[in-house]
């Protein structure tokens, strides 16, 4: 984040107040003092002074015009305002009580009568500005990597296990509860790809642990059970996953685990309160399947936790 402060002169209480606020918030700032430009700066691209000033402007993320009415004749003002508008850079103007009073060159910028009112507004919304800057920077990095900011691209990075890139998507403002074009929640994609660190990353950022995929009607927990990943299943259970959801084919997590023959997951579900009496579309319970397929160890586990028919 780099703030450009345009001011009639460097030595003024208004400049001191704004710079003090930015310094307290550990934000870089640069002054463009109109008083120092004794001769009008040429807009010739070959002009050395113009090149230097243009470079300074190009690094700007936010801009403040202090006492803006005092330098309306500055030769660089139309160029600078057009540059700021074109890049959608937040701009704050002091010296005008309302937007109706603003000269056309400042059209669309936020206005404040005094620098005191400006600083109060900045203090109130500064966290928001920081968050916006973080998003903008992350999107810029994704763009430089050739990665579109879309749910499908995010889903692909999850499947690949690219944790750092996934963090960039989240920093850029990707909705952690979005779904890909197939209707699969991001947390389900992470479970299917068995990337434990990304599963935890998504949960830490507010992913719905009970999101349901469109294809199978599986929750993230069901996907972890389907992949027979005990560690990820345990993460979901600790995060409050519903142990008794029913998939599109009528299976509960416990029935699914019995079908896979995974004893560890069966015990994990049973001891954490999975309903043993739930039946699938065939009218069968988890214990019924364990008996039918002679899975004696799983029968014993279900009996131990009171899940027998």
N, C-alpha and C positions, 0 to 999 in steps of 0.2 A: 504494500500500500504506500503510495506516494502522493502527497497533497501539494498542489500548486496554489500559492497565495499571490494574487495580483493586487498590488497596492499602489497608491499615488507616491508613497515614500516609505523607506524602510524604518525610519525612526518615528513610531507612533504608538499610542496606547492600544489601538485596535490590533496592530500587528503583534504586539507583545502578548495580548490576551489570547489570540488564536494560536500563536506558536507555543505558548505555555500549555494550553490544553492539549495540543497534539503531542508535545514532548512528554507530558504526564501519561499519555496513552501509548507511548513508545512508537509513534508514527513519524516517518520521515516527511519533511516538508521542504519546499524550495520557494524562494521569493522571486517574483518578477516585479521589480520596482520601476514604474513608469518614469520616475524622476531621473533614473540613471540613463535613460535612452534620450540623451540630449539631442541627438540628431535622429530623425525618423529612420527606423530600420527598413532597409530595402527588402521587398518580398522576392527579390531575384534569388532563384534556387542556388546560384553560385556564390551568393554573398556569405562570407565566413560567419559574420555575426548572426545572420538569419539561420544558418545551418546549426549553430550552437544552440540558439533559442529553440529551434524546432525539435532538436533532440531532447531537450529538457521537457518540452510540452508532450512529446510522444510517450514519455514514461509516466505521465500523470494518470492517476486513478480517480481523483476527486479534485475539484477546483473551488476556490473561494475568491470572489471579487470584493475587496473591501473598498468602501466609499466609491462605488462604481461610477457615480455621476461625475467624478473629477477627471476622468481620462477618456471620455467618449471619443476624443479626436485621435487617440493613439492609433498609429497605422496598422499595428498587429491585431487590434481588437477584433475586427470582423473575421480575420483568418482564424484566430484562436477560438472564438465562439462557434464558428462553423466546424472546426476540428472537434471540439468538445461535444457538440450536438451529434455529429456524425458517428462518434464512437459511444454514444449514450453514457457519457461520463457524468456523474452527479455534480451539479454546479449550484453554488450558493452565492447570492448577491446581497450585499448590505448597502444601505443608503437609500432604499426605497421601501415605503411602508406596505405596499401591496403590489401584486402582479400588474394591476391596471396602470401603475405609474412607470413600469419598466420601458425603457427604450426598446425598439424593435430588435436591436442586436442581441439583447438578453432574453428574448422571447422564449418561454418554456422553462426558464430557470427558477429556482426557489428564491424568494426574496425575504429579507429581514430588515427592519428599520435600523437596527444597531448591531454591533458585533456582540454585545451582551446577550441579545435575544438569539443570535446565531449559536453562540457557545452553549446556551441552555438547551437548544434543540439538538445540537451535536451530542451533548452528554446523555440526553434521553435516548437517542437512537444509535449510539456508537457501536454497540454489540451487533446490531442489525447490519451496519455498514461492514463490519469485520466479516460477518457470515457471508454477505453478498460477495465480498472480495475473495473469500476462500472458494466459493462456488465458481466464480469467474476464472480464477487461477487454475482450478482443477479441470474445468472445461477446456481451457487453453492447452493444458498438457495433453488431454485426451485427443484434442484436435491435432496437435503436433505428432502424436503417435499414429494418426490415421484412424482413430476409433470413433465412430459415431455415437452420440449420446442417446442411445435407444435401449429399451428393455431387452431386445434380442441380443444386442452386443454385450450388455451386462451379463445376461444369462450365459453367453458363450464364454466369457471370462471366468465366470463361476465354474462352469464345467471343466475348464482348463486348469483350474486351481491357481489362477493368477491373483494372489491375494492383494498385492500392492495396487494392481490395476482396479480391483474391486473397491478398494478404499478410495481411489480417485473418483469412481462413479458415485460413491456415497457422498464424498466431499462436494461433488458437483451438483448434488441435490437429487440424485436418482431416488425414486420412491422404493424403499426396501420391500414394500408389500405389493409391488407391481408384478405382473405376470408376463411371460414371453408370448409370442404369437400363437403358441400351441395351448395357451391357457395354464401353463405350469408356473406356480409361484416360485420365486427365487430360492426360498428355503428348501423347497422340494428338489430343485435342481442341485443344490449343494449336497443334500442328503444322497441323492442318486449317484452323484459323482464321488461321494465319500470323502469330501474335503472338510475335515473336522474344524480346522481353523476358520474357514470361511463360514461354516455353520454358526460358530460362536460369534464371528464378526457380524453376521446378519442379525442374530438374536440381540446382541449388544446394541444394535442400532434400531431396535423396535420391530423386528420381523414377527409376524403373527405365527406362533408355534402351531396353530390349528388350521392354517390355510389349507384349502383343498384344491387338488389338481383337477383339471377338466377331463383328462384322459381316463384315469382309473378311479378317480374320486378318492385318491390317497391323501392322507395328511403327511407332513414331513416325517412323523414318527413311523407311519406305515412304510414309507419309502426306506427308512433306515432298517426296518424289520425285513423288508423284501431283500435288501442288500446284505442282510445278516451282520450288520455293523453294530456291535454291542455298545461301543463307546459313544457313537452318535445317538443311538436310541436312549442311552442314559442321560445324555445332555438334554434331549427333548423332554424326558420325564421330569428332570430337575427344573426345567423351565416351565412346567405346568401343562404339558401336553394332555389332551383328553385321551384317556386310555380305552374309551368305549365308542369311538366313532365307527361308522359302518361305511365300507367302500362301495363302489358301484356294483361290485359282484357280491355284495352282502356279507363280506368278511369283516370281523372285528380285528383289532391288532393281535389279540391273543390267539384267535383262530388262525390268522396269518402266520404267526410265529410257530404254532404247532405244525402247520402244513410244511413249513421250512425245516422242521425238526431241530430248531435251534434251542437247546436246553437253557443256555444262559439268558437269552432274551425272554423265554417263557417264564423263568424264575423272576427276572427283573420286572416283568409285567404283573405277575401274580402277587408278588410281595408288595407292590405299590398300588394294589387295589383294582386291577382289571376285573371286570365282571365275567365270571366263569359260566354264567347261566345264559349268556347271549347266544342266540342261534342265527345261523346263516340262512340263505334262501332254501337250503335243503333241509332245514330244521335240525341241523347238527350243532352241538356245542364244541368248544375246544377240547373238553375232556372226552367227548364222544369220538372225535377224530383221533385222539391219542390212543384210545382203546381199539378203534377200528384198524389202525395201522400198526398196532402193537408197539407203540413207543413207550416202553415201560418206565424209562427214566423220567419222561415228561409226565406220565400218569402220576408217578410218585411226587413230583414237584407240585402238581395241581392239587393233589390230595393234601399235601403238607400245608398249603395255604388256603384250604377250604374251597377249592374251585372244582371239585368233583361233582358230577351230577347226583 
